[in-house]
Amino acid sequence: MLSNKDIRVLEFENSWWHYPEPKDRAIREYVGMSSTRYYQALRRLVEDETAADLYPLVVRRLCRMKRERQEALARRIDTTVG
């Protein structure tokens, strides 16, 4: 079961580019939490099946972005080690 705050985070992430402020300011104003807490919640929600069922496009996009960051990091490590 997702909390109201989790739902607000997912709804905001689904449409944050519609807000006129920079994202970090919009997070504080519209979601009511710090950017740090917001991104911690997103990382947790990526692994949540309920979140994936309710907001599949958002969760899939976040998973793809996470995978791309991990792959880029692995490539950087390979070039520095090898």
N, C-alpha and C positions, 0 to 999 in steps of 0.2 A: 504494500500500500504506500503510495506516495503522499508526502505531506503537502500542505498548501504551498509552502516555500519551495519545495521541489518542483511543483507544477509551475509556479511563477518563474523559476529559473529556466525550465524547459520552454515555456511560452516566450520568454524574453529572448532566449538563444535562437528561437525560431524566427524572430523578426527584429532583432536588435538594430539592423541597418535602417529601419524606419524612424528611429529616434534622432532628433537633430543634434544632440550632444555627443561628445566623444563617448565611446563605449564604457570606459571606466566610470565616468560621471553618470551616465544613464543607468548603469548597474546600481549605483548607490541610490539614485533618485527613484527609479521605477521598481527595482527588486527589493531595495531596502537592506542591502548587505554590502560589505566591502568586496572589492575585486578578488582579493585572496580567497575569501569564503565562497564566493561565486564559482571560481574555477575549481576549488576543492569539491564543491557540490557537483559540478559537471563531471569531474573525473569519477566520482562515485556513481553518478547516474548512468554513465556509459556502460557500467556493468550490471545495471538493474533491468531485469526482464520486464517489469511493469512499465518502466520508462520507455523501453524499446517497443512495447505493444501500443502505448498511447501516443508516442512521438517517434515513429520509426525513421522518418527522414532525418530528424535532428540527431538521433542516436547513431544512425549509420554514418552521417557526415562526421560526427565527432570521432567515431571509431576509425574512419578512414584517415582523418587528420592525425590521430594518435599513431596509427601504423606508419604513416609517412614520416612523422618525426622520428620514430624509432629506427626506421630504415635509413634515414639521413644520418642519424647518429652512428649507426653501425658502419656506414660507408666512411664517415670521418675517422672513426677508430681504426678501420682497416687500413686507411692510407697513412695514418701516423705510425702504426705498428709495423706494417709491412714495408 
